[in-house]
């Protein structure tokens, strides 16, 4: 499999890791959209939100258990946004389920 995020998780491509557990990996986005922009991914390859099922949904649960800790460690005390793009029309650029944590400034109310 030629997945960018799988290669990052496996250490084949360097990243600025901010969190790691048995099931979850988080690292800083290389093209940040806000002062804090962290990507949170499952360590198993799940293509997108559309591919979540009863066999792999526990990884999503682990991600959402980790997100508050990651945000707190990043200093996001006044709030943050969590986004996941799904599919080409949503501009999902890497076909590995991932969640963006955005914060560190007052974010726009406009989402599109």
DSSP file (Angstrom, degrees, kcal/mol; ACC not computed):
  #  RESIDUE AA STRUCTURE BP1 BP2  ACC     N-H-->O    O-->H-N    N-H-->O    O-->H-N    TCO  KAPPA ALPHA  PHI   PSI    X-CA   Y-CA   Z-CA
    1    1 A X              0   0    0      0, 0.0     2,-0.5     0, 0.0     0, 0.0   0.000 360.0 360.0 360.0 138.0    0.0    0.0    0.0
    2    2 A X        +     0   0    0      4,-0.0     2,-0.5     5,-0.0     0, 0.0  -0.504 360.0 151.0-109.1  61.5    1.3    3.4   -0.9
    3    3 A X     >  -     0   0    0     -2,-0.5     4,-2.1     1,-0.2     5,-0.2  -0.842  40.2-150.4-101.6 123.2   -0.4    5.5    1.8
    4    4 A X  H  > S+     0   0    0     -2,-0.5     4,-1.9     1,-0.2    -1,-0.2   0.912  98.4  46.5 -55.0 -47.8    1.4    8.7    3.0
    5    5 A X  H  > S+     0   0    0      1,-0.2     4,-2.7     2,-0.2    -1,-0.2   0.860 108.9  54.2 -70.3 -34.4   -0.1    8.4    6.5
    6    6 A X  H  > S+     0   0    0      1,-0.2     4,-2.2     2,-0.2    -1,-0.2   0.897 109.4  49.8 -62.1 -38.3    0.7    4.7    6.9
    7    7 A X  H  <>S+     0   0    0     -4,-2.1     5,-2.2     2,-0.2     6,-1.2   0.878 110.8  49.0 -67.6 -37.3    4.3    5.6    6.0
    8    8 A X  H ><5S+     0   0    0     -4,-1.9     3,-1.3     4,-0.2    -2,-0.2   0.938 111.3  49.3 -65.2 -46.3    4.4    8.4    8.6
    9    9 A X  H 3<5S+     0   0    0     -4,-2.7    -2,-0.2     1,-0.3    -1,-0.2   0.892 111.7  49.4 -58.6 -41.0    3.0    6.1   11.2
   10   10 A X  T 3<5S-     0   0    0     -4,-2.2    -1,-0.3    -5,-0.2    -2,-0.2   0.469 116.2-114.6 -80.0  -1.7    5.6    3.5   10.4
   11   11 A X  T < 5S+     0   0    0     -3,-1.3    -3,-0.2    -4,-0.3    -2,-0.1   0.567  84.0 120.5  81.0   8.3    8.4    6.0   10.6
   12   12 A X  S   <S+     0   0    0     -5,-2.2     2,-0.4    -6,-0.2    -4,-0.2   0.777  79.1  37.6 -74.8 -26.4    9.3    5.8    6.9
   13   13 A X  S    S-     0   0    0     -6,-1.2    -2,-0.3    -9,-0.1    -1,-0.2  -0.994  96.0-117.5-123.8 130.4    8.5    9.5    6.5
   14   14 A X        +     0   0    0     -2,-0.4     2,-0.3    -3,-0.1    -6,-0.1  -0.300  38.0 169.8 -68.4 151.0    9.4   12.0    9.2
   15   15 A X        -     0   0    0     -7,-0.1     2,-1.2    -6,-0.0    14,-0.1  -0.956  44.8-105.7-149.5 165.9    6.8   13.9   11.1
   16   16 A X        -     0   0    0     12,-0.4    12,-2.0    -2,-0.3     2,-0.1  -0.764  45.8-155.9 -96.4  87.9    6.5   16.2   14.1
   17   17 A X  E     +A   27   0A   0     -2,-1.2    10,-0.3    10,-0.2     3,-0.1  -0.401  25.4 171.1 -68.5 135.7    4.7   13.7   16.4
   18   18 A X  E     +     0   0A   0      8,-2.7     2,-0.3     1,-0.4     9,-0.2   0.515  67.2  12.8-118.5 -13.7    2.7   15.2   19.2
   19   19 A X  E     +A   26   0A   0      7,-1.5     7,-2.6     2,-0.0    -1,-0.4  -0.968  56.7 176.1-161.5 144.3    0.9   12.0   20.5
   20   20 A X  E     +A   25   0A   0     -2,-0.3     2,-0.2     5,-0.2     5,-0.2  -0.949   7.7 159.0-153.2 135.6    1.1    8.3   20.1
   21   21 A X        -     0   0    0      3,-2.6    -2,-0.0    -2,-0.3    22,-0.0  -0.728  60.4 -79.9-134.0-172.3   -0.8    5.4   21.7
   22   22 A X  S    S+     0   0    0     -2,-0.2     3,-0.0     1,-0.2    21,-0.0   0.845 129.1  18.9 -60.5 -33.8   -1.4    1.8   20.7
   23   23 A X  S    S+     0   0    0      1,-0.1    20,-2.6    19,-0.1    21,-0.4   0.559 118.4  60.9-115.0 -12.8   -4.1    2.8   18.3
   24   24 A X  E     - B   0  42A   0     18,-0.2    -3,-2.6    19,-0.1     2,-0.4  -0.926  48.7-173.5-129.4 143.1   -3.7    6.5   17.5
   25   25 A X  E     -AB  20  41A   0     16,-2.4    16,-3.1    -2,-0.4     2,-0.4  -0.999   8.0-173.8-133.1 135.1   -1.0    8.7   16.0
   26   26 A X  E     +AB  19  40A   0     -7,-2.6    -8,-2.7    -2,-0.4    -7,-1.5  -0.993   9.5 163.4-133.0 139.8   -1.0   12.5   15.9
   27   27 A X  E     -AB  17  39A   0     12,-2.2    12,-3.3    -2,-0.4   -10,-0.2  -0.972  41.6 -87.5-150.8 160.0    1.3   14.9   14.2
   28   28 A X  E     - B   0  38A   0    -12,-2.0   -12,-0.4    -2,-0.3    10,-0.2  -0.484  45.0-114.0 -73.2 138.2    1.6   18.5   13.1
   29   29 A X        -     0   0    0      8,-2.9     3,-0.5    -2,-0.2     8,-0.1  -0.478  14.5-139.9 -68.6 139.9    0.2   19.3    9.6
   30   30 A X  S    S+     0   0    0      1,-0.3     2,-0.2    -2,-0.2    -1,-0.1   0.639 101.0  40.8 -79.1 -12.8    3.0   20.4    7.2
   31   31 A X  S    S-     0   0    0      6,-0.1    -1,-0.3     0, 0.0    -2,-0.0  -0.604  90.5-158.7-129.2  70.8    0.7   23.1    5.7
   32   32 A X        -     0   0    0     -3,-0.5     3,-0.1    -2,-0.2     5,-0.1  -0.192  18.5-165.2 -62.1 139.9   -1.1   24.5    8.8
   33   33 A X  S    S+     0   0    0      1,-0.1     2,-0.3     3,-0.1    -1,-0.1   0.412  79.5  18.0 -98.9  -3.6   -4.4   26.3    8.3
   34   34 A X  S    S-     0   0    0     73,-0.0    70,-0.1     1,-0.0    -1,-0.1  -0.940  97.7 -87.5-155.2 168.4   -4.3   27.8   11.8
   35   35 A X  S    S+     0   0    0     -2,-0.3     2,-0.5     1,-0.2    69,-0.2   0.865 123.7  36.8 -53.9 -37.2   -1.6   28.4   14.5
   36   36 A X  E    S+ C   0 103A   0     67,-2.5    67,-2.0    69,-0.0     2,-0.3  -0.979  71.3 161.4-114.9 122.3   -2.3   24.9   15.8
   37   37 A X  E     + C   0 102A   0     -2,-0.5    -8,-2.9    65,-0.2     2,-0.4  -0.844   9.6 171.7-143.8 102.0   -3.1   22.3   13.1
   38   38 A X  E     -BC  28 101A   0     63,-2.2    63,-3.1    -2,-0.3     2,-0.4  -0.902  22.6-144.8-116.1 138.4   -2.7   18.7   14.2
   39   39 A X  E     -BC  27 100A   0    -12,-3.3   -12,-2.2    -2,-0.4     2,-0.5  -0.878  11.9-163.1-101.4 134.2   -3.7   15.6   12.3
   40   40 A X  E     +BC  26  99A   0     59,-2.5    59,-2.3    -2,-0.4     2,-0.3  -0.979  16.1 173.3-120.7 124.0   -5.0   12.6   14.3
   41   41 A X  E     -BC  25  98A   0    -16,-3.1   -16,-2.4    -2,-0.5     2,-0.2  -0.920  33.9-112.9-131.2 151.2   -5.1    9.2   12.5
   42   42 A X  E     -B   24   0A   0     55,-0.6   -18,-0.2    -2,-0.3     4,-0.2  -0.578  27.2-128.5 -75.7 150.0   -5.8    5.6   13.4
   43   43 A X  S    S+     0   0    0    -20,-2.6     2,-0.3    -2,-0.2   -19,-0.1   0.633  93.1  70.9 -75.7 -12.7   -2.8    3.4   13.2
   44   44 A X  S    S-     0   0    0    -21,-0.4     2,-0.7    12,-0.1    -2,-0.2  -0.781  99.4-102.4 -98.6 150.7   -4.7    1.0   11.0
   45   45 A X        +     0   0    0     -2,-0.3     2,-0.4    51,-0.1    -2,-0.1  -0.626  47.2 163.8 -78.5 115.2   -5.6    2.0    7.5
   46   46 A X        -     0   0    0     -2,-0.7    51,-4.2    -4,-0.2    -4,-0.1  -0.999  31.0-144.5-125.2 126.0   -9.2    3.1    7.2
   47   47 A X        -     0   0    0     -2,-0.4     2,-0.3    49,-0.3    -1,-0.1   0.897  61.7 -40.5 -65.1 -43.7   -9.8    5.0    4.0
   48   48 A X  S >  S-     0   0    0     48,-0.1     3,-1.5    49,-0.1     4,-0.2  -0.938  70.5 -70.7-166.0-178.6  -12.3    7.5    5.1
   49   49 A X  G >  S+     0   0    0     -2,-0.3     3,-1.7     1,-0.3    37,-0.1   0.866 126.3  62.4 -55.8 -36.8  -15.4    8.2    7.3
   50   50 A X  G 3  S+     0   0    0      1,-0.3    -1,-0.3    -3,-0.0    36,-0.0   0.718  99.0  55.5 -63.2 -20.2  -17.4    6.1    4.7
   51   51 A X  G <  S+     0   0    0     -3,-1.5     2,-0.3     2,-0.1    -1,-0.3   0.401  77.8 115.3 -95.4   2.3  -15.2    3.1    5.6
   52   52 A X    <   +     0   0    0     -3,-1.7     2,-0.2    -4,-0.2    -3,-0.0  -0.579  39.8 155.1 -73.6 131.1  -16.0    3.1    9.3
   53   53 A X    >>  -     0   0    0     -2,-0.3     4,-1.8     0, 0.0     3,-0.9  -0.811  59.9 -80.1-143.8-175.7  -17.9   -0.1   10.3
   54   54 A X  T 34 S+     0   0    0      1,-0.2     4,-0.2    -2,-0.2    -2,-0.1   0.729 124.5  57.1 -66.4 -20.1  -18.5   -2.3   13.3
   55   55 A X  T 34 S+     0   0    0      1,-0.1    -1,-0.2     2,-0.1    -3,-0.1   0.760 122.4  21.1 -80.8 -24.7  -15.1   -4.0   12.8
   56   56 A X  T X> S+     0   0    0     -3,-0.9     3,-1.8    -5,-0.1     4,-0.6   0.419  89.7 101.0-123.6   0.8  -13.0   -0.8   13.0
   57   57 A X  H 3X S+     0   0    0     -4,-1.8     4,-1.8     1,-0.3     3,-0.4   0.728  70.1  73.8 -64.4 -20.5  -15.1    1.8   14.8
   58   58 A X  H 3> S+     0   0    0      1,-0.2     4,-2.1     2,-0.2    -1,-0.3   0.820  90.7  58.7 -61.8 -28.5  -13.2    1.3   18.0
   59   59 A X  H <> S+     0   0    0     -3,-1.8     4,-2.0     2,-0.2    -1,-0.2   0.868 103.7  50.7 -67.8 -36.0  -10.3    3.2   16.4
   60   60 A X  H  X S+     0   0    0     -4,-0.6     4,-2.4    -3,-0.4    -2,-0.2   0.898 108.8  52.0 -66.8 -40.1  -12.5    6.2   16.0
   61   61 A X  H  X S+     0   0    0     -4,-1.8     4,-1.5     1,-0.2    -2,-0.2   0.923 109.1  49.9 -60.0 -44.5  -13.5    5.9   19.6
   62   62 A X  H  X S+     0   0    0     -4,-2.1     4,-1.5     1,-0.2    -1,-0.2   0.875 109.1  52.6 -63.1 -38.1   -9.8    5.9   20.6
   63   63 A X  H  X S+     0   0    0     -4,-2.0     4,-2.2     1,-0.2     3,-0.3   0.940 110.2  46.9 -62.3 -47.0   -9.2    8.9   18.5
   64   64 A X  H  X S+     0   0    0     -4,-2.4     4,-0.6     1,-0.2    -1,-0.2   0.720 109.7  53.8 -73.5 -18.7  -12.0   10.9   20.1
   65   65 A X  H  < S+     0   0    0     -4,-1.5     4,-0.4    -5,-0.2    -1,-0.2   0.810 113.8  43.8 -74.7 -31.5  -10.8    9.8   23.6
   66   66 A X  H  X S+     0   0    0     -4,-1.5     4,-2.5    -3,-0.3     3,-0.5   0.798  95.0  77.4 -82.9 -30.7   -7.3   11.2   22.6
   67   67 A X  H  X S+     0   0    0     -4,-2.2     4,-2.9     1,-0.2     5,-0.2   0.877  92.1  50.5 -54.4 -47.1   -8.4   14.5   21.0
   68   68 A X  H  X S+     0   0    0     -4,-0.6     4,-2.4     1,-0.2    -1,-0.2   0.895 113.1  47.1 -60.0 -37.0   -9.1   16.4   24.2
   69   69 A X  H  > S+     0   0    0     -3,-0.5     4,-2.8    -4,-0.4    -1,-0.2   0.923 112.9  48.5 -67.7 -43.6   -5.6   15.4   25.6
   70   70 A X  H  X S+     0   0    0     -4,-2.5     4,-1.5     2,-0.2    -2,-0.2   0.927 113.4  47.6 -61.4 -45.1   -3.9   16.4   22.4
   71   71 A X  H  <>S+     0   0    0     -4,-2.9     5,-2.6    -5,-0.2     4,-0.2   0.917 112.8  48.3 -63.2 -43.9   -5.7   19.7   22.3
   72   72 A X  H ><5S+     0   0    0     -4,-2.4     3,-1.8    -5,-0.2    -2,-0.2   0.932 110.6  50.7 -62.4 -45.8   -4.9   20.4   26.0
   73   73 A X  H 3<5S+     0   0    0     -4,-2.8    -1,-0.2     1,-0.3    -2,-0.2   0.789 107.6  55.1 -62.5 -27.0   -1.2   19.5   25.4
   74   74 A X  T 3<5S-     0   0    0     -4,-1.5    -1,-0.3    -5,-0.2    -2,-0.2   0.441 120.7-110.6 -85.0  -0.3   -1.2   21.9   22.4
   75   75 A X  T < 5 +     0   0    0     -3,-1.8     2,-1.7    -4,-0.2     3,-0.2   0.675  64.7 151.7  83.3  18.0   -2.4   24.7   24.7
   76   76 A X      < +     0   0    0     -5,-2.6     3,-0.2     1,-0.2    -1,-0.2  -0.594   8.1 146.0 -86.3  82.8   -5.9   25.0   23.2
   77   77 A X        +     0   0    0     -2,-1.7    -1,-0.2     1,-0.2     3,-0.1   0.666  65.7  51.7 -92.6 -19.9   -7.8   26.2   26.3
   78   78 A X  S    S-     0   0    0      1,-0.4    -1,-0.2    -3,-0.2     2,-0.2   0.301 120.5 -75.5-103.1   8.8  -10.3   28.5   24.5
   79   79 A X        -     0   0    0     -3,-0.2    25,-0.5    -8,-0.1    -1,-0.4  -0.451  42.2-148.6 121.4 166.5  -11.6   25.9   22.0
   80   80 A X  E     -D  103   0A   0     -2,-0.2     2,-0.4    23,-0.1    23,-0.2  -0.966  16.8-116.7-163.3 166.7  -10.7   24.2   18.8
   81   81 A X  E     -D  102   0A   0     21,-2.7    21,-2.7    -2,-0.3     2,-0.5  -0.914  15.3-156.7-116.5 142.0  -12.3   22.7   15.7
   82   82 A X  E     +D  101   0A   0     -2,-0.4     2,-0.4    19,-0.2    19,-0.2  -0.984  20.2 175.0-118.7 125.4  -12.3   19.0   14.7
   83   83 A X  E     -D  100   0A   0     17,-1.9    17,-3.4    -2,-0.5     2,-0.4  -0.973  17.3-173.2-132.6 142.9  -12.8   18.3   11.0
   84   84 A X        -     0   0    0     -2,-0.4     2,-0.3    15,-0.2    15,-0.1  -0.965  15.5-149.7-134.2 122.2  -12.7   15.2    8.8
   85   85 A X        -     0   0    0     -2,-0.4     2,-0.5    13,-0.3    13,-0.3  -0.697  10.9-161.2 -87.7 140.9  -13.0   15.5    5.0
   86   86 A X        -     0   0    0     -2,-0.3     4,-0.2   -38,-0.1     3,-0.1  -0.917  48.7 -17.6-130.6 106.4  -14.6   12.5    3.3
   87   87 A X  S > >S-     0   0    0     -2,-0.5     5,-2.3     1,-0.2     3,-0.7  -0.118  89.0 -61.0  92.9 171.6  -14.1   12.0   -0.5
   88   88 A X  G > 5S+     0   0    0      1,-0.2     3,-1.9     3,-0.2    -1,-0.2   0.876 127.5  55.8 -62.9 -42.9  -13.0   14.0   -3.4
   89   89 A X  G 3 5S+     0   0    0      1,-0.3    -1,-0.2    -3,-0.1    -2,-0.1   0.747 109.2  49.0 -65.4 -21.8  -15.7   16.7   -3.3
   90   90 A X  G < 5S-     0   0    0     -3,-0.7    -1,-0.3    -4,-0.2    -2,-0.2   0.350 119.3-113.9 -95.0   4.4  -14.7   17.4    0.4
   91   91 A X  T < 5 +     0   0    0     -3,-1.9     2,-1.1     1,-0.2    -3,-0.2   0.862  46.5 175.9  65.7  39.3  -11.0   17.6   -0.7
   92   92 A X      < -     0   0    0     -5,-2.3    -1,-0.2     1,-0.2     3,-0.1  -0.666   3.3-179.3 -72.9 104.5   -9.8   14.5    1.2
   93   93 A X        +     0   0    0     -2,-1.1     2,-0.5     1,-0.2    -1,-0.2   0.773  65.4  46.1 -83.7 -27.0   -6.2   14.6   -0.1
   94   94 A X  S    S-     0   0    0      2,-0.1     2,-2.2    -3,-0.1    -1,-0.2  -0.975  78.0-140.2-119.2 123.6   -5.0   11.5    1.7
   95   95 A X  S    S+     0   0    0     -2,-0.5     2,-0.3    -3,-0.1   -47,-0.1  -0.342  73.8  97.3 -83.2  59.0   -7.1    8.4    1.6
   96   96 A X  S    S-     0   0    0     -2,-2.2   -49,-0.3   -51,-0.1    -2,-0.1  -0.954  88.4-101.0-142.5 123.0   -6.5    7.5    5.2
   97   97 A X        +     0   0    0    -51,-4.2   -55,-0.6    -2,-0.3     2,-0.3  -0.150  56.3 162.6 -47.2 129.1   -9.1    8.5    7.8
   98   98 A X  E     -C   41   0A   0    -13,-0.3     2,-0.4   -57,-0.2   -13,-0.3  -0.995  30.8-146.2-153.1 152.6   -7.8   11.6    9.7
   99   99 A X  E     -C   40   0A   0    -59,-2.3   -59,-2.5    -2,-0.3     2,-0.5  -0.973  15.3-141.8-121.4 131.5   -9.2   14.3   11.8
  100  100 A X  E     -CD  39  83A   0    -17,-3.4   -17,-1.9    -2,-0.4     2,-0.6  -0.794   6.4-158.1 -91.4 130.4   -7.8   17.9   11.8
  101  101 A X  E     -CD  38  82A   0    -63,-3.1   -63,-2.2    -2,-0.5     2,-0.4  -0.963  18.5-175.9-103.8 118.4   -7.5   19.7   15.1
  102  102 A X  E     +CD  37  81A   0    -21,-2.7   -21,-2.7    -2,-0.6     2,-0.3  -0.944  23.0 102.8-118.3 136.3   -7.5   23.4   14.4
  103  103 A X  E     +CD  36  80A   0    -67,-2.0   -67,-2.5    -2,-0.4   -23,-0.1  -0.967  12.7 114.4-179.1-165.3   -7.0   26.2   16.9
  104  104 A X  S    S+     0   0    0    -25,-0.5     2,-0.3    -2,-0.3   -24,-0.1   0.424  91.3  43.5  93.4   0.3   -4.8   28.7   18.5
  105  105 A X  S    S-     0   0    0    -26,-0.1     2,-0.6   -69,-0.1    -1,-0.2  -0.955 103.9 -74.7-159.8 167.5   -6.8   31.7   17.2
  106  106 A X        -     0   0    0     -2,-0.3     2,-0.2    -3,-0.1    -3,-0.1  -0.636  56.6-143.5 -71.1 118.5  -10.4   32.7   16.9
  107  107 A X        -     0   0    0     -2,-0.6     2,-0.1     1,-0.1   -73,-0.0  -0.525  18.7 -99.2 -86.8 152.8  -11.6   30.6   13.9
  108  108 A X        -     0   0    0     -2,-0.2    -1,-0.1     1,-0.1     0, 0.0  -0.361  17.1-138.6 -66.2 145.4  -14.1   31.8   11.3
  109  109 A X  S    S+     0   0    0     -2,-0.1     2,-0.3     2,-0.0    -1,-0.1   0.738  82.3  93.7 -74.1 -22.3  -17.7   30.8   11.7
  110  110 A X        -     0   0    0      1,-0.1    -2,-0.1     2,-0.1     0, 0.0  -0.559  53.3-176.0 -74.7 129.4  -17.8   30.2    7.9
  111  111 A X              0   0    0     -2,-0.3    -1,-0.1     1,-0.1    -2,-0.0   0.466 360.0 360.0-105.6  -3.4  -17.1   26.6    7.1
  112  112 A X              0   0    0      0, 0.0    -2,-0.1     0, 0.0    -1,-0.1   0.402 360.0 360.0-148.0 360.0  -17.0   26.8    3.3
